[in-house]
Amino acid sequence: MITVQSLSHTFKIGKKGKEKKIEVLKNIDFQIQQGEIITIVGKSGSGKSTLLQTIAGFMKPDSGSIKVNNTEIANFNEKQSAAFRLDNFGFIFQNFQLLPNQNVFENVELPLKLKGVQASIRKHNVKIILEKVGLTDYADHYPNELSGGQQQRVSIARALITNPPIILADEPTGSLDSQTEKEILELIQQLNKIDNITFMIITHDEEVAQIADRKLRMHDGILLGDVKHVI
Ligand SMILES: Nc1ncnc2c1ncn2[C@@H]1O[C@H](COP(=O)(O)OP(=O)(O)OP(=O)(O)O)[C@@H](O)[C@H]1O
């Protein structure tokens, strides 16, 4: 489903002429099969978020290939990346990234609006997805009226609303207490098992890594293979 080959990226920081180079992705190769949950662990600064941002098309790599279902996306321009994202990727972030002045319904509805889906279909689909994440009674609530776990459910609903085959998650339970984390991980596993959604999850957290079919580790810009027994 996703095949990454020889992916490399270097950030240049500082003044021109005196730039410092940070090689953040060094010749990364890996694949994700449809229906898998993979986690990527690794120390802070090892390049995990950069890898995710690159796959998502938010950042262009210096070199290498990223294929999603045989479509080469590494060299897409911004417009192509945005369109591809909308159809193929859902996102879950540690800090939820909900719009504070939009209620739950409106936050979840947004990707459908961006896709130009008509209002009656939007309403129908949002209702179904809110049921799925257990938030039917909260459609009118604003993010600041919800618990952290509820906010993360809203962001999961928003990620799912366009039926993407892949969810990219960056520390999805990083802001949650352990009980709420458990509930969100159960939801992720349920979505994976029942709807065959593929998850690529960046995490520091042993509990999260436990739900993975495969655990990969980033170390100084290098992606190490399966690390089933090491965290
Ligand atoms: N836009 C940028 N410009 C310059 N350097 C950057 C930029 N983004 C990230 N870096 C650097 O790239 C390296 C990798 O960062 P990245 O955020 O990918 O690491 P990470 O493994 O996700 O870390 P964390 O677990 O703390 O989120 C770090 O040294 C960081 O300072």
The ligand as an SDF file (V2000), in Angstrom:
LIG
                    3D

 31 33  0  0  0  0  0  0  0  0999 V2000
   11.6160   22.8090    9.7700 N   0  0  0  0  0  0  0  0  0  0  0  0
   12.7760   22.4130   10.2970 C   0  0  0  0  0  0  0  0  0  0  0  0
   13.8950   23.1320   10.0810 N   0  0  0  0  0  0  0  0  0  0  0  0
   15.0900   22.7370   10.5720 C   0  0  0  0  0  0  0  0  0  0  0  0
   15.2520   21.6190   11.3210 N   0  0  0  0  0  0  0  0  0  0  0  0
   14.1700   20.8690   11.5840 C   0  0  0  0  0  0  0  0  0  0  0  0
   12.8770   21.2320   11.0840 C   0  0  0  0  0  0  0  0  0  0  0  0
   11.9880   20.2800   11.5040 N   0  0  0  0  0  0  0  0  0  0  0  0
   12.6980   19.3920   12.2240 C   0  0  0  0  0  0  0  0  0  0  0  0
   14.0000   19.7360   12.2830 N   0  0  0  0  0  0  0  0  0  0  0  0
   15.0750   18.9940   12.9370 C   0  0  0  0  0  0  0  0  0  0  0  0
   15.0690   17.6700   12.4200 O   0  0  0  0  0  0  0  0  0  0  0  0
   15.3330   16.7130   13.4390 C   0  0  0  0  0  0  0  0  0  0  0  0
   14.2120   15.6900   13.4690 C   0  0  0  0  0  0  0  0  0  0  0  0
   13.0050   16.3070   13.9010 O   0  0  0  0  0  0  0  0  0  0  0  0
   11.6380   15.4790   14.0170 P   0  0  0  0  0  0  0  0  0  0  0  0
   10.5990   16.4280   14.4990 O   0  0  0  0  0  0  0  0  0  0  0  0
   11.3800   14.7510   12.7630 O   0  0  0  0  0  0  0  0  0  0  0  0
   12.0120   14.4240   15.1690 O   0  0  0  0  0  0  0  0  0  0  0  0
   11.0570   13.4700   16.0310 P   0  0  0  0  0  0  0  0  0  0  0  0
   11.7360   12.1390   16.0770 O   0  0  0  0  0  0  0  0  0  0  0  0
    9.6680   13.4940   15.4980 O   0  0  0  0  0  0  0  0  0  0  0  0
   11.1160   14.1660   17.4490 O   0  0  0  0  0  0  0  0  0  0  0  0
    9.9900   14.2610   18.6110 P   0  0  0  0  0  0  0  0  0  0  0  0
    9.8410   12.8600   19.1180 O   0  0  0  0  0  0  0  0  0  0  0  0
   10.6190   15.1790   19.6170 O   0  0  0  0  0  0  0  0  0  0  0  0
    8.7560   14.8210   17.9960 O   0  0  0  0  0  0  0  0  0  0  0  0
   15.5010   17.5100   14.7220 C   0  0  0  0  0  0  0  0  0  0  0  0
   16.8810   17.6900   14.9190 O   0  0  0  0  0  0  0  0  0  0  0  0
   14.8320   18.8180   14.4320 C   0  0  0  0  0  0  0  0  0  0  0  0
   15.4140   19.8570   15.1540 O   0  0  0  0  0  0  0  0  0  0  0  0
  1  2  1  0
  2  3  1  0
  2  7  2  0
  3  4  2  0
  4  5  1  0
  5  6  2  0
  6  7  1  0
  6 10  1  0
  7  8  1  0
  8  9  2  0
  9 10  1  0
 10 11  1  0
 11 12  1  0
 11 30  1  0
 12 13  1  0
 13 14  1  0
 13 28  1  0
 14 15  1  0
 15 16  1  0
 16 17  2  0
 16 18  1  0
 16 19  1  0
 19 20  1  0
 20 21  2  0
 20 22  1  0
 20 23  1  0
 23 24  1  0
 24 25  2  0
 24 26  1  0
 24 27  1  0
 28 29  1  0
 28 30  1  0
 30 31  1  0
M  END
$$$$
